[in-house]
Amino acid sequence: MTVERHDVVIVGGGIAGLVAAWALRDRDVVLIEAKDRVGGRIFNKRRDHNWMITGAHFIGGPDSPMGQLAAELGLETIRAEGEMATVWKDGRLVRGGRFETYPFRIPLSLAGRLSLIRTGIRLRLANMRARRYSDDPIRGLDGFDGPAVTVAGHPGLDAETFDKTLGRMHPEVEAIMRTIVNRVTAESHEMSGHFGAALVGNLWAKKTMDRRTILGGLTELTEAIAQRLGNRVMRDAPVEAVVADKDGVTVRAIQGGKEVMIAARYAIVATPAPITRRIVAGLPGDKAAALDAVRYGPYLNMAMLTNEVGPMSYDDIYMVGVIDRSFCMLYNTMNPVRRKGAPRTPGGALVVHSGAHQAAALLKRTDDEIRDIFLKDVYEIFPETRGIVTETWVQRWELGYPYWPPGRLGFQEALARPFGPIHFSGDYVGYASTGPTSQSSFLAAREVRKKLEAA
Ligand SMILES: Cc1cc2nc3c(=O)[nH]c(=O)nc-3n(C[C@H](O)[C@H](O)[C@H](O)COP(=O)(O)OP(=O)(O)OC[C@H]3O[C@@H](n4cnc5c(N)ncnc54)[C@H](O)[C@@H]3O)c2cc1C
């Protein structure tokens, strides 16, 4: 069998692998992807003026790693200015206004209202404690600049579960919190207090993020990188083993039923944690244990294409938190193109996300059953969508999102540390979103470059 030789081999063609390959594009680099498409959890399909999205949809502003990458690739980003904090409960859509006013506007019993105010205050305080360790416990990770990914967090909050941080809640408030936390594929008893406080508490924070999307969807970016890398991207080639040896690293993949061997001086493994754990041979005990400790929850999503010819009541809404229905979030992903004063382009696209226990239960159903369950609830929330949905796309993400369980900060060092010539990147290495993920790859690529240059 012939063995291909390269400077660097990258395993996995999600945003992590693509960014690593892009950062090393002037070197002899090859990227190996298991599927017939790159992008991983970035996945959308274009339909005339619209695009259906079942994976990641928004990125940071022009200064964020993804914003900079989009500019470098000549892609246009558009700001998502729509309402982000709309809530649907018991037939009522609560939209606009400050988040702090919600306890008075969401349909709740008196006991529920009081409990929501109490929970809000607890969350605000926990968020302030979390922020002492980083200006923004989530977005603060975008800017890190060391040899490997580091994360900051409040040790006390990291040690406890988020339901302990929240304290006792009225059942109506529990349902609201479930909607918010299920969005990151976990329950509050599964995630750490730090993770929950950072994530949910930011809703109460004054700072509004510059959220953007790419015209055409984020797949425009992953495809643009893959296209520029050309035949250095191998698709349909699941990697079976990554083995460090005296000359560097050897990767065994299967393509078209045949075994392919690739030798390289360095590897960047950019696959989700359980896959990384399985394919990298001989990992030291603490690194293997850290990978085993990464927790993913499932997502089950459905994108819908609609064919309306005029404005819809939800044109100004980006995100709706949905209480006690089959999904927790409904996104109007075409909202960023609806500019005030601009002509309303025909059609649109929505997507619903269900996560954690909701998704786990529905994942056992067929796509047709899932479609019917989701559509029934979509029609209830926005009755005007009845009869205009022309296409649906159900997407199952079993490894949806690596949320932080209690104790997560303790295994950061082992997760981020290279193993001989093998470096690691991906969303589980830091915080799961495209910005920090791409940053983890820039860092891995920079370390590999230094080693190549030193040699
Ligand atoms: C529904 C959803 C919505 C999200 N929304 C946002 C958002 O709006 N904004 C945001 O910033 N983030 C969002 N995220 C998070 C973001 O999508 C992820 O953090 C990021 O895309 C992860 O990239 P990755 O490269 O680490 O992993 P992945 O995208 O999972 O890529 C891993 C790649 O490795 C490949 N692979 C697996 N096994 C092998 C093997 N044996 N050999 C070779 N290749 C292999 C896979 O096929 C895949 O292409 C969302 C995630 C989901 C699921």
The ligand as an ORCA input file, in Angstrom:
! r2SCAN-3c Opt
* xyz 0 1
  C     -28.242     23.277     16.013
  C     -27.010     24.031     16.350
  C     -27.035     25.411     16.372
  C     -25.898     26.128     16.679
  N     -25.932     27.493     16.605
  C     -24.781     28.172     16.700
  C     -24.767     29.554     16.368
  O     -25.774     30.138     15.982
  N     -23.576     30.211     16.487
  C     -22.424     29.564     16.851
  O     -21.369     30.203     16.909
  N     -22.414     28.244     17.144
  C     -23.561     27.531     17.054
  N     -23.555     26.194     17.278
  C     -22.307     25.551     17.684
  C     -21.380     25.322     16.481
  O     -22.106     24.833     15.379
  C     -20.330     24.308     16.849
  O     -19.718     24.700     18.062
  C     -19.242     24.189     15.775
  O     -19.792     24.170     14.475
  C     -18.467     22.908     16.040
  O     -17.464     22.764     15.060
  P     -16.432     21.573     15.140
  O     -15.596     21.652     13.911
  O     -15.752     21.557     16.459
  O     -17.299     20.213     15.129
  P     -18.237     19.647     13.976
  O     -18.937     20.715     13.272
  O     -19.043     18.570     14.599
  O     -17.202     19.009     12.940
  C     -16.582     17.779     13.144
  C     -16.308     17.169     11.780
  O     -15.569     15.957     11.956
  C     -16.079     14.997     11.049
  N     -15.731     13.654     11.530
  C     -16.315     12.960     12.540
  N     -15.713     11.758     12.682
  C     -14.726     11.707     11.761
  C     -13.764     10.715     11.416
  N     -13.685      9.524     12.040
  N     -12.913     10.997     10.405
  C     -12.962     12.185      9.746
  N     -13.864     13.151     10.031
  C     -14.727     12.907     11.023
  C     -17.568     15.270     11.050
  O     -18.201     14.672      9.938
  C     -17.600     16.790     11.039
  O     -17.555     17.302      9.737
  C     -24.693     25.449     16.996
  C     -24.671     24.057     17.003
  C     -25.804     23.342     16.673
  C     -25.756     21.833     16.629
*
